[in-house]
Amino acid sequence: MVNPKIVTSAIIIKNDKVLLIKRKKYPEENKWALPGGLGSFKKFSDPQEAIKDEVRYDLNTDFKIRSFFNYSFYTGLEGPIITLHFTGTILEEPSINKEDIFAYEYFSKEEMPSREDMAFDHHLILTNFFKSVNSKMTSKDKCD
């Protein structure tokens, strides 16, 4: 039995849009993804510190965590993966790590890349995220 790898991802929100990066490296090269990864667990055992470090590495800015959104499990090219997804904002405009990333862009629910153009299980995660946001807004409207 293979133990799953633990990964973190950042759902970075600005003006009701989510930031995605276009990956330069294996796995899932040339696909859009949430910033994050597993490398920071070599330095930090705390997932919140790990995701902050991943965002700093990918985008050269600080990540302010708003909340833990959810976790996901899937089997990818590198075996079983458990990803911990955190929502939040960044404190400055990104300056991408050009070794690992081609570009970044903010996407609304309607603008989100297709499943085929997104890495890992991130299309499903963002679909669930936008449903959750929409559900909270609908519930708030009903309460007002």
C-alpha positions as CSV (number, residue, x, y, z in Angstrom):
1,M,0.0,0.0,0.0
2,V,1.3,3.5,-0.9
3,N,0.8,6.3,1.6
4,P,-0.7,9.4,0.1
5,K,1.2,12.6,-0.3
6,I,-0.1,15.7,1.6
7,V,-0.4,18.8,-0.6
8,T,-1.7,22.3,0.2
9,S,-3.5,24.7,-2.2
10,A,-4.5,28.4,-2.0
11,I,-7.9,29.6,-3.3
12,I,-6.9,33.3,-3.6
13,I,-9.9,35.5,-4.0
14,K,-10.0,39.0,-5.5
15,N,-13.2,40.8,-6.7
16,D,-15.1,37.5,-6.8
17,K,-12.5,35.8,-8.9
18,V,-9.9,33.1,-8.1
19,L,-6.2,33.3,-9.0
20,L,-4.8,30.4,-11.1
21,I,-1.3,29.8,-12.2
22,K,-0.2,28.2,-15.5
23,R,2.2,25.4,-14.7
24,K,5.6,25.1,-16.4
25,K,6.7,21.8,-14.9
26,Y,5.7,18.1,-14.6
27,P,3.2,17.0,-13.7
28,E,0.4,18.7,-15.5
29,E,2.6,21.0,-17.5
30,N,0.8,23.9,-19.4
31,K,-2.3,23.5,-17.3
32,W,-4.0,26.0,-15.0
33,A,-3.8,25.2,-11.2
34,L,-4.3,26.6,-7.8
35,P,-1.0,27.8,-6.2
36,G,0.4,25.3,-3.8
37,G,2.3,22.1,-3.5
38,L,4.0,19.6,-1.2
39,G,7.6,20.9,-1.0
40,S,7.0,23.2,2.0
41,F,6.2,20.2,4.2
42,K,10.0,19.7,4.2
43,K,10.2,22.9,6.2
44,F,6.9,23.1,8.0
45,S,4.6,20.4,9.6
46,D,1.8,22.9,10.0
47,P,-0.3,23.0,6.8
48,Q,-1.1,26.7,7.3
49,E,2.6,27.6,7.4
50,A,3.2,25.3,4.4
51,I,0.6,27.0,2.2
52,K,1.9,30.4,3.1
53,D,5.4,29.3,2.1
54,E,4.1,27.7,-1.2
55,V,2.3,31.0,-2.1
56,R,5.5,33.0,-1.3
57,Y,7.5,30.6,-3.5
58,D,5.0,30.6,-6.4
59,L,3.9,34.3,-6.3
60,N,6.5,36.1,-4.2
61,T,3.8,37.6,-1.9
62,D,2.3,36.8,1.4
63,F,-1.0,34.8,1.7
64,K,-3.5,35.8,4.3
65,I,-5.6,32.8,5.2
66,R,-9.3,33.4,5.6
67,S,-10.3,29.8,6.3
68,F,-9.8,26.2,5.6
69,F,-12.2,25.4,2.7
70,N,-12.0,21.6,2.2
71,Y,-9.8,18.7,1.4
72,S,-9.7,16.5,-1.6
73,F,-8.4,13.0,-2.4
74,Y,-7.4,11.7,-5.8
75,T,-4.9,9.4,-7.4
76,G,-2.7,11.4,-9.8
77,L,0.4,10.7,-11.9
78,E,2.5,10.6,-8.7
79,G,0.2,8.4,-6.7
80,P,-2.5,9.1,-4.1
81,I,-2.8,12.7,-3.1
82,I,-4.6,14.4,-0.2
83,T,-4.9,18.2,-0.8
84,L,-5.8,20.7,1.9
85,H,-7.4,23.8,0.4
86,F,-7.3,27.2,2.1
87,T,-9.1,30.4,1.0
88,G,-7.6,33.8,1.5
89,T,-6.1,36.9,-0.2
90,I,-2.6,38.0,-1.1
91,L,-1.2,41.2,0.2
92,E,0.5,42.4,-3.0
93,E,0.4,41.9,-6.8
94,P,2.1,38.6,-7.6
95,S,5.5,38.3,-9.1
96,I,5.6,34.8,-10.5
97,N,8.4,32.2,-10.0
98,K,9.4,32.1,-13.7
99,E,11.1,28.7,-13.3
100,D,7.8,27.0,-12.4
101,I,5.1,29.2,-13.7
102,F,4.2,30.7,-17.1
103,A,1.6,33.1,-16.0
104,Y,-1.2,33.9,-13.5
105,E,-4.7,35.1,-14.1
106,Y,-7.9,35.7,-12.1
107,F,-11.0,33.8,-13.2
108,S,-14.7,34.1,-12.3
109,K,-16.9,31.0,-12.3
110,E,-18.0,31.7,-15.8
111,E,-14.4,32.3,-17.1
112,M,-12.9,29.2,-15.4
113,P,-10.8,27.1,-17.8
114,S,-12.3,23.7,-18.9
115,R,-11.6,20.6,-17.0
116,E,-9.1,19.5,-19.6
117,D,-7.1,22.7,-19.3
118,M,-6.9,22.5,-15.5
119,A,-4.4,20.4,-13.4
120,F,-5.1,17.7,-10.9
121,D,-8.6,17.9,-9.4
122,H,-8.7,21.7,-9.3
123,H,-11.6,22.1,-11.7
124,L,-13.8,20.0,-9.3
125,I,-12.5,22.0,-6.3
126,L,-13.3,25.3,-7.8
127,T,-16.7,24.1,-9.0
128,N,-17.5,23.2,-5.4
129,F,-16.0,26.4,-4.1
130,F,-18.1,28.6,-6.4
131,K,-21.2,26.5,-5.5
132,S,-20.4,27.1,-1.8
133,V,-20.0,30.9,-2.3
134,N,-23.2,31.1,-4.3
135,S,-25.1,29.0,-1.7
136,K,-23.9,31.3,1.1
137,M,-24.9,34.4,-0.8
138,T,-28.4,32.8,-1.5
139,S,-28.8,31.9,2.2
140,K,-27.8,35.4,3.2
141,D,-30.4,36.9,0.8
142,K,-33.1,34.7,2.3
143,C,-32.2,35.9,5.8
144,D,-32.3,39.6,5.0
